[in-house]
Amino acid sequence: MATGSEIKARLQSYIDSLASGDVDAVMAHYAEAATCEDPVGGKLYRGLAEIRAFYEGAIQGQKLQIEPVTPLISTTTNYAAMGARVNTSRGVIHFVETQLFDEAGKIIEMRAYYDPADIAAA
């Protein structure tokens, strides 16, 4: 099982990849059978092909400004969480995100909590 600092490092690496707008870099963090729910209550993306299609539509080619508003949080059970603010071409999103990692350090579950109605104009 990963240590808390290892889990936080994985989450930071994901954040850096996301901010770069590089879909390949983001996808390198996901396990083959991962799920992604962004936002929670919306579509649940299953597997690498669906998750890639989601990120291609959401971030490809953008340089996102992601500002954590909480410390990166980890547990001793391979979970991580953060609260953040991201500036996108659609607007400003405040969200809480949780991730579950497998033993190889890949994301097997990502959930982003926010209400699309609360996205502020950029």
Stockholm file with secondary structure:
# STOCKHOLM 1.0

chainA/1-122         MATGSEIKARLQSYIDSLASGDVDAVMAHYAEAATCEDPVGGKLYRGLAEIRAFYEGAIQGQKLQIEPVTPLISTTTNYAAMGARVNTSRGVIHFVETQLFDEAGKIIEMRAYYDPADIAAA
#=GR chainA/1-122 SS CCCHHHHHHHHHHHHHHHHHTCHHHHHTTEEEEEEEESSTTSCEEEHHHHHHHHHHHHTTTCCCEEEESSCCEECTTSEEEEEEEEECSSCEEEEEEEEEECTTSCEEEEEEECCGGGCBCC
#=GC SS_cons         CCCHHHHHHHHHHHHHHHHHTCHHHHHTTEEEEEEEESSTTSCEEEHHHHHHHHHHHHTTTCCCEEEESSCCEECTTSEEEEEEEEECSSCEEEEEEEEEECTTSCEEEEEEECCGGGCBCC
//
